[in-house]
Amino acid sequence: MAHSLVKWVRTLRGKLLLLFSALVSLAVVEMFFLGLSIQRQDQVNQAMHASMNLMRVEKELIMHLMRQNLCINSYLRSSESVDAATLKCARKSEDFEASLTELESSTDSYERMLKGLYALDPLWIHSDPNRLCREIRLAYNNLVESIQSNDRIKLLRGTGVDDKPIRPVSESIMKFENAVSDLTVRLTKESERDGQMVQYYLPIFMITVIAGGGLILIFVRKRLSYRLQEMENATRYVTRGDFSHRIQIRGRDELTDLAMAYNSMADRLSELDSLKREFISHISHELKNPLAAIKQVNDFLSDGLIGSMNEKQKDLIRISQKNSYKLGDMLNNLLDISKIEAGFMEYRMQEEDLVSVVRNCIHEITPLSEEKQVKIGTVFVQPKLIFSFDKLRMSQVINNLLNNAVKFTAPGGIVIVRVDRVDSAQRLIPERFHVTRSDMSLAKGYAIVSVEDTGVGVPEEELDNVFLKFYQVTNGFKEHGRGTGLGLAISKSIVDAHEGFIWAEPGNRQGTNFRFVLPLDSKVVTKTLHIIRPTTA
């Protein structure tokens, strides 16, 4: 049970709930004190209202007592009979009795309010208004008994003191009034203090709620956004065909489960990709021998070693030869990509003239361009560009670019091949590749080759994708047939191995312009650059 609880706490949901529970607990405590302050303030206000009512009744008592005092003094100074004086005083005492009864009832309610305040705050001064009210009742009863006592009145007749009969009652009332006044002052202070407490706790409560929400948002943004961004970056490796990247496992929450699922997917994709490479490599090797036999038979038939053929038969043999050579090129591409992925591609670096290599490639493609009625123009700014590179592999790159340019250019179109030397390649490479000065800055400069056609062109959003393995562009290319989709991927790997950079961009008129740069100093090791395609919303 404890282990399960600890495991749950370590999850992202558990951490969020714990943080939320702590903030809620703090808010509940603050709400309790806020409610207690409001309750105290409400009871204090009720007690103050009761105090005002008591003081009103107490003033009525004093007024009735003064009237009764006048009645008694009038009796003491007059020659009225005792019965007549007693009756007159009794009438005056009815009003006093009614007010005193009201005072006793109000005092009882007032006492309960004070006890409630005392229960909320034991430090609150506990008073006893009922006791003072009972003293008023006792003094008044003594006054009534004095009035009803004939002997007492006879004794008072000759005193000449006007207020002596009511003095005990008035003194009791004054004590009561002083006590209620003191309590009223205290209640006023308590009301002000409780109001200040409400004003104090309410902002703290609001700040706690806002701060708690802000902390949760910051936590979610920092924790979730970072890890989701990490997963998004990981998916980009997969889209580029790189299944070796793995997401670091952190914690035991739901995002960790997602990261583990991604890693499992990457492991499976890597395994399938490895099986695919092995299959392609195996099939390519197995098909080379039958294809070589087919080529040899076609050559025998074409040379007439087996016997003479008519023109129709010769045309069929030429078609068979053409397609067998095309199939041979496809198999060679499959073998090359297998070597590149396995890291077994060999490069023989030696001093060569790049301009001469380009001329030879153009010479080889000329029959195909003449057949398609596509002109090839050349611009060689430098008569020679001699530096270290693999002549065979670089010829493969240039042939791939020339073949694509001629293949996808309509009759009457033109292909422009340009070779030049630049001091820095940084300004030539589009900004979307984020190439810095340190990536492309060599003292000897760069050789740049561009092959621009006027064909159907590549959609701008697919320019970077054409260098991916098996990628087929959809804009008009179906009409001209499909290859294996490996030529440009192999070309990119070869250029990258030479520490160069290759890219595609829209042509000046129409079509596409493929360009690559090669460092003139192969001894300098530069960073291998990866294409990062912009994400779409």
Secondary structure by P-SEA (a helix, b strand, c coil): caaaaaaaaacaaaaaaaaaaaaaaaaaaaaaaaaaaaaaaaaaaaaaaaaaaaaaaaaaaaaaaaaaaaaaaaaaaccccaaaaaaaaaaaaaaaaaaaaaaaaaaaaaaaaaaaaaaaccccbbbbaaaaaaaaaaaaaaaaaaaacaaaaaaacccccccccaaaaaaaaaaaaaaaaaaaaaaaaaaaaaaaaaaaaaaaaaaaaaaaaaaaaaaaaaaaaaaaaaaaaaaaaaaacccccccccccccaaaaaaaaaaaaaaaaaaaaaaaaaaaaaaaaaaaaaaaaaaaaaaaaaacccccccaaaaaaaaaaaaaaaaaaaaaaaaaaaaaaaacccccccccccaaaaaaaaaaaaaaaaaaacbbbbbbcccccccccccaaaaaaaaaaaaaaaaaaccccbbbbbbbbcccccccccccccccccccccccbbbbbbbbbbcccccccccccccccccccccccccccccccccaaaaaaaaaaaaccccccccccccbbbbbbbbbccccccccbbbbbccccc
